[in-house]
């Protein structure tokens, strides 16, 4: 069940990150989910490092850090995915 939860959180964070990043992204949905999952893990790690991972009530700081991590990974993933596709398209004759 934890994998299903991780996939759902990755989907939500990835889609929110794609909506926040200006312009059109060419990142496929499966890679958006993976970047969202990675952003969630990255945000959790930073929250633990800052000592704000477990608080009483709603963990706003942790969730904002997760979203920031997802934005960074989606932007990076989109840049790499676009570069890969452009390179592949230029090598065809």
PDB file with one MODEL, atoms N, CA, C and O in Angstrom:
MODEL        1
ATOM      1  N   UNK A   1       0.815  -1.192   0.000  1.00  0.00           N
ATOM      2  CA  UNK A   1       0.000   0.000   0.000  1.00  0.00           C
ATOM      3  C   UNK A   1       0.863   1.262   0.000  1.00  0.00           C
ATOM      4  O   UNK A   1       0.445   2.291  -0.531  1.00  0.00           O
ATOM      5  N   UNK A   2       2.053   1.200   0.583  1.00  0.00           N
ATOM      6  CA  UNK A   2       2.898   2.388   0.622  1.00  0.00           C
ATOM      7  C   UNK A   2       3.378   2.773  -0.776  1.00  0.00           C
ATOM      8  O   UNK A   2       3.584   3.957  -1.042  1.00  0.00           O
ATOM      9  N   UNK A   3       3.564   1.794  -1.687  1.00  0.00           N
ATOM     10  CA  UNK A   3       3.959   2.118  -3.051  1.00  0.00           C
ATOM     11  C   UNK A   3       2.835   2.837  -3.781  1.00  0.00           C
ATOM     12  O   UNK A   3       3.084   3.767  -4.548  1.00  0.00           O
ATOM     13  N   UNK A   4       1.608   2.412  -3.547  1.00  0.00           N
ATOM     14  CA  UNK A   4       0.466   3.075  -4.165  1.00  0.00           C
ATOM     15  C   UNK A   4       0.370   4.519  -3.685  1.00  0.00           C
ATOM     16  O   UNK A   4       0.114   5.429  -4.473  1.00  0.00           O
ATOM     17  N   UNK A   5       0.577   4.719  -2.393  1.00  0.00           N
ATOM     18  CA  UNK A   5       0.553   6.068  -1.831  1.00  0.00           C
ATOM     19  C   UNK A   5       1.681   6.922  -2.434  1.00  0.00           C
ATOM     20  O   UNK A   5       1.470   8.090  -2.760  1.00  0.00           O
ATOM     21  N   UNK A   6       2.862   6.341  -2.578  1.00  0.00           N
ATOM     22  CA  UNK A   6       3.994   7.067  -3.156  1.00  0.00           C
ATOM     23  C   UNK A   6       3.706   7.455  -4.609  1.00  0.00           C
ATOM     24  O   UNK A   6       4.056   8.556  -5.033  1.00  0.00           O
ATOM     25  N   UNK A   7       3.083   6.576  -5.362  1.00  0.00           N
ATOM     26  CA  UNK A   7       2.738   6.874  -6.752  1.00  0.00           C
ATOM     27  C   UNK A   7       1.698   7.990  -6.819  1.00  0.00           C
ATOM     28  O   UNK A   7       1.815   8.895  -7.646  1.00  0.00           O
ATOM     29  N   UNK A   8       0.683   7.934  -5.957  1.00  0.00           N
ATOM     30  CA  UNK A   8      -0.345   8.977  -5.946  1.00  0.00           C
ATOM     31  C   UNK A   8       0.241  10.332  -5.555  1.00  0.00           C
ATOM     32  O   UNK A   8      -0.074  11.348  -6.175  1.00  0.00           O
ATOM     33  N   UNK A   9       1.089  10.350  -4.531  1.00  0.00           N
ATOM     34  CA  UNK A   9       1.730  11.604  -4.120  1.00  0.00           C
ATOM     35  C   UNK A   9       2.633  12.112  -5.231  1.00  0.00           C
ATOM     36  O   UNK A   9       2.658  13.312  -5.502  1.00  0.00           O
ATOM     37  N   UNK A  10       3.376  11.219  -5.880  1.00  0.00           N
ATOM     38  CA  UNK A  10       4.228  11.612  -6.996  1.00  0.00           C
ATOM     39  C   UNK A  10       3.431  12.187  -8.153  1.00  0.00           C
ATOM     40  O   UNK A  10       3.855  13.157  -8.782  1.00  0.00           O
ATOM     41  N   UNK A  11       2.273  11.592  -8.436  1.00  0.00           N
ATOM     42  CA  UNK A  11       1.416  12.098  -9.501  1.00  0.00           C
ATOM     43  C   UNK A  11       0.925  13.506  -9.173  1.00  0.00           C
ATOM     44  O   UNK A  11       1.006  14.405 -10.011  1.00  0.00           O
ATOM     45  N   UNK A  12       0.419  13.697  -7.965  1.00  0.00           N
ATOM     46  CA  UNK A  12      -0.105  15.007  -7.573  1.00  0.00           C
ATOM     47  C   UNK A  12       1.000  16.062  -7.562  1.00  0.00           C
ATOM     48  O   UNK A  12       0.833  17.142  -8.130  1.00  0.00           O
ATOM     49  N   UNK A  13       2.128  15.755  -6.918  1.00  0.00           N
ATOM     50  CA  UNK A  13       3.226  16.724  -6.862  1.00  0.00           C
ATOM     51  C   UNK A  13       3.794  17.015  -8.249  1.00  0.00           C
ATOM     52  O   UNK A  13       4.110  18.164  -8.558  1.00  0.00           O
ATOM     53  N   UNK A  14       3.924  16.002  -9.072  1.00  0.00           N
ATOM     54  CA  UNK A  14       4.440  16.198 -10.422  1.00  0.00           C
ATOM     55  C   UNK A  14       3.526  17.069 -11.268  1.00  0.00           C
ATOM     56  O   UNK A  14       3.999  17.940 -11.998  1.00  0.00           O
ATOM     57  N   UNK A  15       2.215  16.841 -11.176  1.00  0.00           N
ATOM     58  CA  UNK A  15       1.281  17.651 -11.948  1.00  0.00           C
ATOM     59  C   UNK A  15       1.220  19.090 -11.446  1.00  0.00           C
ATOM     60  O   UNK A  15       1.114  20.019 -12.246  1.00  0.00           O
ATOM     61  N   UNK A  16       1.287  19.282 -10.129  1.00  0.00           N
ATOM     62  CA  UNK A  16       1.327  20.644  -9.587  1.00  0.00           C
ATOM     63  C   UNK A  16       2.612  21.338 -10.034  1.00  0.00           C
ATOM     64  O   UNK A  16       2.587  22.511 -10.407  1.00  0.00           O
ATOM     65  N   UNK A  17       3.719  20.626  -9.997  1.00  0.00           N
ATOM     66  CA  UNK A  17       4.996  21.206 -10.431  1.00  0.00           C
ATOM     67  C   UNK A  17       4.939  21.597 -11.905  1.00  0.00           C
ATOM     68  O   UNK A  17       5.433  22.660 -12.279  1.00  0.00           O
ATOM     69  N   UNK A  18       4.332  20.735 -12.760  1.00  0.00           N
ATOM     70  CA  UNK A  18       4.209  21.064 -14.175  1.00  0.00           C
ATOM     71  C   UNK A  18       3.324  22.290 -14.373  1.00  0.00           C
ATOM     72  O   UNK A  18       3.555  23.079 -15.289  1.00  0.00           O
ATOM     73  N   UNK A  19       2.314  22.457 -13.525  1.00  0.00           N
ATOM     74  CA  UNK A  19       1.429  23.610 -13.637  1.00  0.00           C
ATOM     75  C   UNK A  19       2.128  24.895 -13.201  1.00  0.00           C
ATOM     76  O   UNK A  19       1.823  25.970 -13.719  1.00  0.00           O
ATOM     77  N   UNK A  20       3.054  24.798 -12.262  1.00  0.00           N
ATOM     78  CA  UNK A  20       3.750  25.974 -11.752  1.00  0.00           C
ATOM     79  C   UNK A  20       4.855  26.421 -12.711  1.00  0.00           C
ATOM     80  O   UNK A  20       5.074  27.619 -12.889  1.00  0.00           O
ATOM     81  N   UNK A  21       5.541  25.475 -13.320  1.00  0.00           N
ATOM     82  CA  UNK A  21       6.653  25.801 -14.227  1.00  0.00           C
ATOM     83  C   UNK A  21       6.081  26.460 -15.479  1.00  0.00           C
ATOM     84  O   UNK A  21       5.179  25.905 -16.107  1.00  0.00           O
ATOM     85  N   UNK A  22       6.593  27.644 -15.853  1.00  0.00           N
ATOM     86  CA  UNK A  22       6.057  28.316 -17.042  1.00  0.00           C
ATOM     87  C   UNK A  22       6.442  27.583 -18.327  1.00  0.00           C
ATOM     88  O   UNK A  22       7.479  26.924 -18.403  1.00  0.00           O
ATOM     89  N   UNK A  23       5.591  27.715 -19.316  1.00  0.00           N
ATOM     90  CA  UNK A  23       5.855  27.097 -20.610  1.00  0.00           C
ATOM     91  C   UNK A  23       5.287  25.694 -20.698  1.00  0.00           C
ATOM     92  O   UNK A  23       4.712  25.170 -19.745  1.00  0.00           O
ATOM     93  N   UNK A  24       5.463  25.106 -21.859  1.00  0.00           N
ATOM     94  CA  UNK A  24       4.967  23.751 -22.107  1.00  0.00           C
ATOM     95  C   UNK A  24       6.094  22.763 -21.852  1.00  0.00           C
ATOM     96  O   UNK A  24       7.206  22.921 -22.355  1.00  0.00           O
ATOM     97  N   UNK A  25       5.787  21.747 -21.066  1.00  0.00           N
ATOM     98  CA  UNK A  25       6.772  20.703 -20.804  1.00  0.00           C
ATOM     99  C   UNK A  25       6.457  19.487 -21.671  1.00  0.00           C
ATOM    100  O   UNK A  25       5.294  19.161 -21.913  1.00  0.00           O
ATOM    101  N   UNK A  26       7.503  18.831 -22.126  1.00  0.00           N
ATOM    102  CA  UNK A  26       7.337  17.645 -22.973  1.00  0.00           C
ATOM    103  C   UNK A  26       7.535  16.349 -22.191  1.00  0.00           C
ATOM    104  O   UNK A  26       7.652  15.274 -22.779  1.00  0.00           O
ATOM    105  N   UNK A  27       7.572  16.458 -20.879  1.00  0.00           N
ATOM    106  CA  UNK A  27       7.815  15.305 -20.016  1.00  0.00           C
ATOM    107  C   UNK A  27       6.611  14.363 -20.045  1.00  0.00           C
ATOM    108  O   UNK A  27       5.486  14.812 -19.827  1.00  0.00           O
ATOM    109  N   UNK A  28       6.819  13.062 -20.310  1.00  0.00           N
ATOM    110  CA  UNK A  28       5.685  12.131 -20.290  1.00  0.00           C
ATOM    111  C   UNK A  28       5.173  11.923 -18.862  1.00  0.00           C
ATOM    112  O   UNK A  28       5.866  12.222 -17.890  1.00  0.00           O
ATOM    113  N   UNK A  29       3.959  11.411 -18.758  1.00  0.00           N
ATOM    114  CA  UNK A  29       3.313  11.259 -17.460  1.00  0.00           C
ATOM    115  C   UNK A  29       4.102  10.341 -16.522  1.00  0.00           C
ATOM    116  O   UNK A  29       4.214  10.623 -15.328  1.00  0.00           O
ATOM    117  N   UNK A  30       4.642   9.256 -17.051  1.00  0.00           N
ATOM    118  CA  UNK A  30       5.363   8.318 -16.187  1.00  0.00           C
ATOM    119  C   UNK A  30       6.599   8.977 -15.586  1.00  0.00           C
ATOM    120  O   UNK A  30       6.949   8.712 -14.436  1.00  0.00           O
ATOM    121  N   UNK A  31       7.261   9.834 -16.362  1.00  0.00           N
ATOM    122  CA  UNK A  31       8.443  10.516 -15.847  1.00  0.00           C
ATOM    123  C   UNK A  31       8.055  11.650 -14.895  1.00  0.00           C
ATOM    124  O   UNK A  31       8.802  11.968 -13.969  1.00  0.00           O
ATOM    125  N   UNK A  32       6.896  12.254 -15.120  1.00  0.00           N
ATOM    126  CA  UNK A  32       6.373  13.259 -14.196  1.00  0.00           C
ATOM    127  C   UNK A  32       6.112  12.637 -12.829  1.00  0.00           C
ATOM    128  O   UNK A  32       6.422  13.238 -11.801  1.00  0.00           O
ATOM    129  N   UNK A  33       5.547  11.442 -12.816  1.00  0.00           N
ATOM    130  CA  UNK A  33       5.268  10.732 -11.562  1.00  0.00           C
ATOM    131  C   UNK A  33       6.576  10.410 -10.847  1.00  0.00           C
ATOM    132  O   UNK A  33       6.681  10.599  -9.635  1.00  0.00           O
ATOM    133  N   UNK A  34       7.564   9.931 -11.581  1.00  0.00           N
ATOM    134  CA  UNK A  34       8.851   9.598 -10.970  1.00  0.00           C
ATOM    135  C   UNK A  34       9.519  10.841 -10.402  1.00  0.00           C
ATOM    136  O   UNK A  34      10.072  10.798  -9.303  1.00  0.00           O
ATOM    137  N   UNK A  35       9.474  11.949 -11.136  1.00  0.00           N
ATOM    138  CA  UNK A  35      10.048  13.203 -10.627  1.00  0.00           C
ATOM    139  C   UNK A  35       9.286  13.690  -9.397  1.00  0.00           C
ATOM    140  O   UNK A  35       9.893  14.210  -8.461  1.00  0.00           O
ATOM    141  N   UNK A  36       7.974  13.530  -9.389  1.00  0.00           N
ATOM    142  CA  UNK A  36       7.181  13.900  -8.214  1.00  0.00           C
ATOM    143  C   UNK A  36       7.518  13.034  -7.010  1.00  0.00           C
ATOM    144  O   UNK A  36       7.591  13.528  -5.884  1.00  0.00           O
ATOM    145  N   UNK A  37       7.723  11.750  -7.243  1.00  0.00           N
ATOM    146  CA  UNK A  37       8.116  10.855  -6.149  1.00  0.00           C
ATOM    147  C   UNK A  37       9.492  11.227  -5.625  1.00  0.00           C
ATOM    148  O   UNK A  37       9.720  11.241  -4.416  1.00  0.00           O
ATOM    149  N   UNK A  38      10.408  11.528  -6.536  1.00  0.00           N
ATOM    150  CA  UNK A  38      11.750  11.941  -6.124  1.00  0.00           C
ATOM    151  C   UNK A  38      11.723  13.259  -5.369  1.00  0.00           C
ATOM    152  O   UNK A  38      12.443  13.430  -4.386  1.00  0.00           O
ATOM    153  N   UNK A  39      10.896  14.190  -5.825  1.00  0.00           N
ATOM    154  CA  UNK A  39      10.751  15.466  -5.130  1.00  0.00           C
ATOM    155  C   UNK A  39      10.193  15.295  -3.736  1.00  0.00           C
ATOM    156  O   UNK A  39      10.590  16.001  -2.809  1.00  0.00           O
ATOM    157  N   UNK A  40       9.277  14.364  -3.586  1.00  0.00           N
ATOM    158  CA  UNK A  40       8.724  14.071  -2.267  1.00  0.00           C
ATOM    159  C   UNK A  40       9.800  13.521  -1.335  1.00  0.00           C
ATOM    160  O   UNK A  40       9.905  13.937  -0.181  1.00  0.00           O
ATOM    161  N   UNK A  41      10.587  12.594  -1.837  1.00  0.00           N
ATOM    162  CA  UNK A  41      11.670  12.031  -1.026  1.00  0.00           C
ATOM    163  C   UNK A  41      12.730  13.082  -0.708  1.00  0.00           C
ATOM    164  O   UNK A  41      13.250  13.135   0.407  1.00  0.00           O
ATOM    165  N   UNK A  42      13.044  13.913  -1.694  1.00  0.00           N
ATOM    166  CA  UNK A  42      14.016  14.993  -1.483  1.00  0.00           C
ATOM    167  C   UNK A  42      13.504  15.987  -0.436  1.00  0.00           C
ATOM    168  O   UNK A  42      14.255  16.398   0.448  1.00  0.00           O
ATOM    169  N   UNK A  43      12.243  16.368  -0.535  1.00  0.00           N
ATOM    170  CA  UNK A  43      11.642  17.275   0.447  1.00  0.00           C
ATOM    171  C   UNK A  43      11.602  16.687   1.845  1.00  0.00           C
ATOM    172  O   UNK A  43      11.836  17.392   2.827  1.00  0.00           O
ATOM    173  N   UNK A  44      11.305  15.394   1.941  1.00  0.00           N
ATOM    174  CA  UNK A  44      11.312  14.731   3.248  1.00  0.00           C
ATOM    175  C   UNK A  44      12.713  14.720   3.848  1.00  0.00           C
ATOM    176  O   UNK A  44      12.881  14.933   5.049  1.00  0.00           O
ATOM    177  N   UNK A  45      13.715  14.473   3.013  1.00  0.00           N
ATOM    178  CA  UNK A  45      15.099  14.469   3.499  1.00  0.00           C
ATOM    179  C   UNK A  45      15.529  15.837   4.002  1.00  0.00           C
ATOM    180  O   UNK A  45      16.164  15.941   5.051  1.00  0.00           O
ATOM    181  N   UNK A  46      15.191  16.877   3.270  1.00  0.00           N
ATOM    182  CA  UNK A  46      15.538  18.230   3.696  1.00  0.00           C
ATOM    183  C   UNK A  46      14.780  18.595   4.968  1.00  0.00           C
ATOM    184  O   UNK A  46      15.335  19.245   5.854  1.00  0.00           O
ATOM    185  N   UNK A  47      13.527  18.185   5.064  1.00  0.00           N
ATOM    186  CA  UNK A  47      12.745  18.466   6.268  1.00  0.00           C
ATOM    187  C   UNK A  47      13.350  17.772   7.489  1.00  0.00           C
ATOM    188  O   UNK A  47      13.410  18.355   8.571  1.00  0.00           O
ATOM    189  N   UNK A  48      13.801  16.521   7.313  1.00  0.00           N
ATOM    190  CA  UNK A  48      14.460  15.816   8.410  1.00  0.00           C
ATOM    191  C   UNK A  48      15.760  16.515   8.801  1.00  0.00           C
ATOM    192  O   UNK A  48      16.075  16.640   9.984  1.00  0.00           O
ATOM    193  N   UNK A  49      16.513  16.970   7.795  1.00  0.00           N
ATOM    194  CA  UNK A  49      17.777  17.658   8.038  1.00  0.00           C
ATOM    195  C   UNK A  49      17.540  18.971   8.786  1.00  0.00           C
ATOM    196  O   UNK A  49      18.338  19.351   9.643  1.00  0.00           O
ATOM    197  N   UNK A  50      16.451  19.659   8.466  1.00  0.00           N
ATOM    198  CA  UNK A  50      16.112  20.901   9.153  1.00  0.00           C
ATOM    199  C   UNK A  50      15.429  20.675  10.499  1.00  0.00           C
ATOM    200  O   UNK A  50      15.300  21.603  11.297  1.00  0.00           O
ATOM    201  N   UNK A  51      14.998  19.456  10.746  1.00  0.00           N
ATOM    202  CA  UNK A  51      14.338  19.128  12.008  1.00  0.00           C
ATOM    203  C   UNK A  51      12.857  19.470  12.037  1.00  0.00           C
ATOM    204  O   UNK A  51      12.285  19.644  13.113  1.00  0.00           O
ATOM    205  N   UNK A  52      12.231  19.570  10.874  1.00  0.00           N
ATOM    206  CA  UNK A  52      10.809  19.911  10.828  1.00  0.00           C
ATOM    207  C   UNK A  52       9.975  18.801  10.175  1.00  0.00           C
ATOM    208  O   UNK A  52       8.865  19.054   9.708  1.00  0.00           O
ATOM    209  N   UNK A  53      10.496  17.603  10.142  1.00  0.00           N
ATOM    210  CA  UNK A  53       9.792  16.509   9.470  1.00  0.00           C
ATOM    211  C   UNK A  53       8.548  16.079  10.233  1.00  0.00           C
ATOM    212  O   UNK A  53       7.521  15.791   9.618  1.00  0.00           O
ATOM    213  N   UNK A  54       8.618  16.030  11.544  1.00  0.00           N
ATOM    214  CA  UNK A  54       7.485  15.576  12.353  1.00  0.00           C
ATOM    215  C   UNK A  54       7.073  16.684  13.304  1.00  0.00           C
ATOM    216  O   UNK A  54       7.752  16.964  14.292  1.00  0.00           O
ATOM    217  N   UNK A  55       5.963  17.300  12.994  1.00  0.00           N
ATOM    218  CA  UNK A  55       5.415  18.346  13.851  1.00  0.00           C
ATOM    219  C   UNK A  55       3.979  17.992  14.185  1.00  0.00           C
ATOM    220  O   UNK A  55       3.389  17.107  13.565  1.00  0.00           O
ATOM    221  N   UNK A  56       3.428  18.670  15.147  1.00  0.00           N
ATOM    222  CA  UNK A  56       2.018  18.449  15.486  1.00  0.00           C
ATOM    223  C   UNK A  56       1.164  19.196  14.467  1.00  0.00           C
ATOM    224  O   UNK A  56       1.456  20.335  14.103  1.00  0.00           O
ATOM    225  N   UNK A  57       0.124  18.543  14.024  1.00  0.00           N
ATOM    226  CA  UNK A  57      -0.749  19.175  13.046  1.00  0.00           C
ATOM    227  C   UNK A  57      -0.270  18.923  11.633  1.00  0.00           C
ATOM    228  O   UNK A  57       0.403  17.930  11.357  1.00  0.00           O
ATOM    229  N   UNK A  58      -0.621  19.824  10.752  1.00  0.00           N
ATOM    230  CA  UNK A  58      -0.292  19.701   9.337  1.00  0.00           C
ATOM    231  C   UNK A  58       1.129  20.192   9.106  1.00  0.00           C
ATOM    232  O   UNK A  58       1.484  21.287   9.542  1.00  0.00           O
ATOM    233  N   UNK A  59       1.934  19.405   8.436  1.00  0.00           N
ATOM    234  CA  UNK A  59       3.347  19.727   8.205  1.00  0.00           C
ATOM    235  C   UNK A  59       3.508  20.607   6.967  1.00  0.00           C
ATOM    236  O   UNK A  59       3.937  20.128   5.918  1.00  0.00           O
ATOM    237  N   UNK A  60       3.170  21.878   7.082  1.00  0.00           N
ATOM    238  CA  UNK A  60       3.249  22.798   5.955  1.00  0.00           C
ATOM    239  C   UNK A  60       4.664  22.895   5.403  1.00  0.00           C
ATOM    240  O   UNK A  60       4.866  22.869   4.189  1.00  0.00           O
ATOM    241  N   UNK A  61       5.632  23.005   6.288  1.00  0.00           N
ATOM    242  CA  UNK A  61       7.012  23.169   5.845  1.00  0.00           C
ATOM    243  C   UNK A  61       7.470  21.962   5.040  1.00  0.00           C
ATOM    244  O   UNK A  61       8.098  22.107   3.992  1.00  0.00           O
ATOM    245  N   UNK A  62       7.157  20.784   5.529  1.00  0.00           N
ATOM    246  CA  UNK A  62       7.563  19.560   4.827  1.00  0.00           C
ATOM    247  C   UNK A  62       6.892  19.466   3.457  1.00  0.00           C
ATOM    248  O   UNK A  62       7.529  19.079   2.478  1.00  0.00           O
ATOM    249  N   UNK A  63       5.621  19.817   3.389  1.00  0.00           N
ATOM    250  CA  UNK A  63       4.910  19.729   2.114  1.00  0.00           C
ATOM    251  C   UNK A  63       5.401  20.776   1.115  1.00  0.00           C
ATOM    252  O   UNK A  63       5.476  20.505  -0.084  1.00  0.00           O
ATOM    253  N   UNK A  64       5.731  21.956   1.601  1.00  0.00           N
ATOM    254  CA  UNK A  64       6.297  22.981   0.712  1.00  0.00           C
ATOM    255  C   UNK A  64       7.661  22.524   0.198  1.00  0.00           C
ATOM    256  O   UNK A  64       7.975  22.713  -0.977  1.00  0.00           O
ATOM    257  N   UNK A  65       8.471  21.926   1.069  1.00  0.00           N
ATOM    258  CA  UNK A  65       9.776  21.414   0.637  1.00  0.00           C
ATOM    259  C   UNK A  65       9.614  20.286  -0.380  1.00  0.00           C
ATOM    260  O   UNK A  65      10.404  20.185  -1.319  1.00  0.00           O
ATOM    261  N   UNK A  66       8.604  19.441  -0.205  1.00  0.00           N
ATOM    262  CA  UNK A  66       8.335  18.382  -1.174  1.00  0.00           C
ATOM    263  C   UNK A  66       7.960  18.975  -2.529  1.00  0.00           C
ATOM    264  O   UNK A  66       8.413  18.500  -3.571  1.00  0.00           O
ATOM    265  N   UNK A  67       7.133  20.015  -2.508  1.00  0.00           N
ATOM    266  CA  UNK A  67       6.727  20.650  -3.757  1.00  0.00           C
ATOM    267  C   UNK A  67       7.910  21.326  -4.437  1.00  0.00           C
ATOM    268  O   UNK A  67       8.053  21.247  -5.657  1.00  0.00           O
ATOM    269  N   UNK A  68       8.754  21.987  -3.661  1.00  0.00           N
ATOM    270  CA  UNK A  68       9.952  22.618  -4.235  1.00  0.00           C
ATOM    271  C   UNK A  68      10.858  21.553  -4.852  1.00  0.00           C
ATOM    272  O   UNK A  68      11.397  21.751  -5.941  1.00  0.00           O
ATOM    273  N   UNK A  69      11.027  20.433  -4.162  1.00  0.00           N
ATOM    274  CA  UNK A  69      11.826  19.330  -4.719  1.00  0.00           C
ATOM    275  C   UNK A  69      11.230  18.803  -6.015  1.00  0.00           C
ATOM    276  O   UNK A  69      11.959  18.507  -6.962  1.00  0.00           O
ATOM    277  N   UNK A  70       9.902  18.684  -6.062  1.00  0.00           N
ATOM    278  CA  UNK A  70       9.243  18.207  -7.285  1.00  0.00           C
ATOM    279  C   UNK A  70       9.408  19.209  -8.419  1.00  0.00           C
ATOM    280  O   UNK A  70       9.626  18.816  -9.565  1.00  0.00           O
ATOM    281  N   UNK A  71       9.308  20.508  -8.109  1.00  0.00           N
ATOM    282  CA  UNK A  71       9.489  21.532  -9.145  1.00  0.00           C
ATOM    283  C   UNK A  71      10.895  21.451  -9.729  1.00  0.00           C
ATOM    284  O   UNK A  71      11.077  21.502 -10.945  1.00  0.00           O
ATOM    285  N   UNK A  72      11.883  21.324  -8.853  1.00  0.00           N
ATOM    286  CA  UNK A  72      13.274  21.244  -9.321  1.00  0.00           C
ATOM    287  C   UNK A  72      13.477  20.002 -10.188  1.00  0.00           C
ATOM    288  O   UNK A  72      14.078  20.086 -11.259  1.00  0.00           O
ATOM    289  N   UNK A  73      12.983  18.854  -9.732  1.00  0.00           N
ATOM    290  CA  UNK A  73      13.199  17.620 -10.492  1.00  0.00           C
ATOM    291  C   UNK A  73      12.405  17.588 -11.793  1.00  0.00           C
ATOM    292  O   UNK A  73      12.893  17.058 -12.791  1.00  0.00           O
ATOM    293  N   UNK A  74      11.192  18.144 -11.808  1.00  0.00           N
ATOM    294  CA  UNK A  74      10.416  18.184 -13.049  1.00  0.00           C
ATOM    295  C   UNK A  74      11.088  19.117 -14.048  1.00  0.00           C
ATOM    296  O   UNK A  74      11.171  18.797 -15.234  1.00  0.00           O
ATOM    297  N   UNK A  75      11.568  20.265 -13.582  1.00  0.00           N
ATOM    298  CA  UNK A  75      12.262  21.190 -14.487  1.00  0.00           C
ATOM    299  C   UNK A  75      13.534  20.556 -15.041  1.00  0.00           C
ATOM    300  O   UNK A  75      13.804  20.654 -16.238  1.00  0.00           O
ATOM    301  N   UNK A  76      14.308  19.912 -14.186  1.00  0.00           N
ATOM    302  CA  UNK A  76      15.529  19.248 -14.617  1.00  0.00           C
ATOM    303  C   UNK A  76      15.211  18.084 -15.554  1.00  0.00           C
ATOM    304  O   UNK A  76      15.856  17.915 -16.589  1.00  0.00           O
ATOM    305  N   UNK A  77      14.218  17.292 -15.184  1.00  0.00           N
ATOM    306  CA  UNK A  77      13.821  16.164 -16.030  1.00  0.00           C
ATOM    307  C   UNK A  77      13.314  16.608 -17.385  1.00  0.00           C
ATOM    308  O   UNK A  77      13.600  15.971 -18.399  1.00  0.00           O
ATOM    309  N   UNK A  78      12.557  17.705 -17.412  1.00  0.00           N
ATOM    310  CA  UNK A  78      12.057  18.218 -18.680  1.00  0.00           C
ATOM    311  C   UNK A  78      13.197  18.723 -19.561  1.00  0.00           C
ATOM    312  O   UNK A  78      13.194  18.505 -20.772  1.00  0.00           O
ATOM    313  N   UNK A  79      14.163  19.393 -18.954  1.00  0.00           N
ATOM    314  CA  UNK A  79      15.309  19.885 -19.727  1.00  0.00           C
ATOM    315  C   UNK A  79      16.102  18.715 -20.314  1.00  0.00           C
ATOM    316  O   UNK A  79      16.496  18.754 -21.480  1.00  0.00           O
ATOM    317  N   UNK A  80      16.334  17.688 -19.516  1.00  0.00           N
ATOM    318  CA  UNK A  80      17.079  16.525 -20.007  1.00  0.00           C
ATOM    319  C   UNK A  80      16.283  15.747 -21.047  1.00  0.00           C
ATOM    320  O   UNK A  80      16.843  15.284 -22.040  1.00  0.00           O
ATOM    321  N   UNK A  81      14.981  15.602 -20.824  1.00  0.00           N
ATOM    322  CA  UNK A  81      14.125  14.878 -21.758  1.00  0.00           C
ATOM    323  C   UNK A  81      14.052  15.620 -23.097  1.00  0.00           C
ATOM    324  O   UNK A  81      14.124  15.002 -24.159  1.00  0.00           O
ATOM    325  N   UNK A  82      13.909  16.946 -23.036  1.00  0.00           N
ATOM    326  CA  UNK A  82      13.864  17.734 -24.259  1.00  0.00           C
ATOM    327  C   UNK A  82      15.175  17.684 -25.020  1.00  0.00           C
ATOM    328  O   UNK A  82      15.177  17.590 -26.248  1.00  0.00           O
ATOM    329  N   UNK A  83      16.298  17.746 -24.302  1.00  0.00           N
ATOM    330  CA  UNK A  83      17.604  17.671 -24.954  1.00  0.00           C
ATOM    331  C   UNK A  83      17.794  16.298 -25.605  1.00  0.00           C
ATOM    332  O   UNK A  83      18.347  16.200 -26.701  1.00  0.00           O
ATOM    333  N   UNK A  84      17.348  15.270 -24.947  1.00  0.00           N
ATOM    334  CA  UNK A  84      17.469  13.910 -25.482  1.00  0.00           C
ATOM    335  C   UNK A  84      16.640  13.764 -26.757  1.00  0.00           C
ATOM    336  O   UNK A  84      17.085  13.171 -27.739  1.00  0.00           O
ATOM    337  N   UNK A  85      15.438  14.309 -26.721  1.00  0.00           N
ATOM    338  CA  UNK A  85      14.563  14.205 -27.895  1.00  0.00           C
ATOM    339  C   UNK A  85      15.093  15.033 -29.062  1.00  0.00           C
ATOM    340  O   UNK A  85      15.028  14.597 -30.211  1.00  0.00           O
ATOM    341  N   UNK A  86      15.618  16.227 -28.773  1.00  0.00           N
ATOM    342  CA  UNK A  86      16.183  17.058 -29.838  1.00  0.00           C
ATOM    343  C   UNK A  86      17.404  16.389 -30.458  1.00  0.00           C
ATOM    344  O   UNK A  86      17.578  16.416 -31.676  1.00  0.00           O
ATOM    345  N   UNK A  87      18.248  15.791 -29.622  1.00  0.00           N
ATOM    346  CA  UNK A  87      19.433  15.119 -30.129  1.00  0.00           C
ATOM    347  C   UNK A  87      19.042  13.916 -30.974  1.00  0.00           C
ATOM    348  O   UNK A  87      19.657  13.660 -32.009  1.00  0.00           O
ATOM    349  N   UNK A  88      18.035  13.184 -30.547  1.00  0.00           N
ATOM    350  CA  UNK A  88      17.589  12.006 -31.288  1.00  0.00           C
ATOM    351  C   UNK A  88      16.954  12.424 -32.617  1.00  0.00           C
ATOM    352  O   UNK A  88      17.144  11.747 -33.627  1.00  0.00           O
ATOM    353  N   UNK A  89      16.205  13.526 -32.627  1.00  0.00           N
ATOM    354  CA  UNK A  89      15.559  13.982 -33.857  1.00  0.00           C
ATOM    355  C   UNK A  89      16.541  14.510 -34.877  1.00  0.00           C
ATOM    356  O   UNK A  89      16.297  14.393 -36.078  1.00  0.00           O
ATOM    357  N   UNK A  90      17.654  15.093 -34.432  1.00  0.00           N
ATOM    358  CA  UNK A  90      18.637  15.648 -35.375  1.00  0.00           C
ATOM    359  C   UNK A  90      19.536  14.576 -35.972  1.00  0.00           C
ATOM    360  O   UNK A  90      20.173  14.818 -36.997  1.00  0.00           O
ATOM    361  N   UNK A  91      19.606  13.395 -35.360  1.00  0.00           N
ATOM    362  CA  UNK A  91      20.470  12.344 -35.905  1.00  0.00           C
ATOM    363  C   UNK A  91      19.754  11.535 -36.975  1.00  0.00           C
ATOM    364  O   UNK A  91      20.392  10.749 -37.676  1.00  0.00           O
ATOM    365  N   UNK A  92      18.445  11.707 -37.117  1.00  0.00           N
ATOM    366  CA  UNK A  92      17.721  10.986 -38.167  1.00  0.00           C
ATOM    367  C   UNK A  92      17.901  11.694 -39.494  1.00  0.00           C
ATOM    368  O   UNK A  92      18.036  12.916 -39.549  1.00  0.00           O
ATOM    369  N   UNK A  93      17.902  10.910 -40.566  1.00  0.00           N
ATOM    370  CA  UNK A  93      18.059  11.485 -41.909  1.00  0.00           C
ATOM    371  C   UNK A  93      16.791  11.463 -42.657  1.00  0.00           C
ATOM    372  O   UNK A  93      16.743  11.907 -43.804  1.00  0.00           O
TER     373      UNK A  93
ENDMDL
END
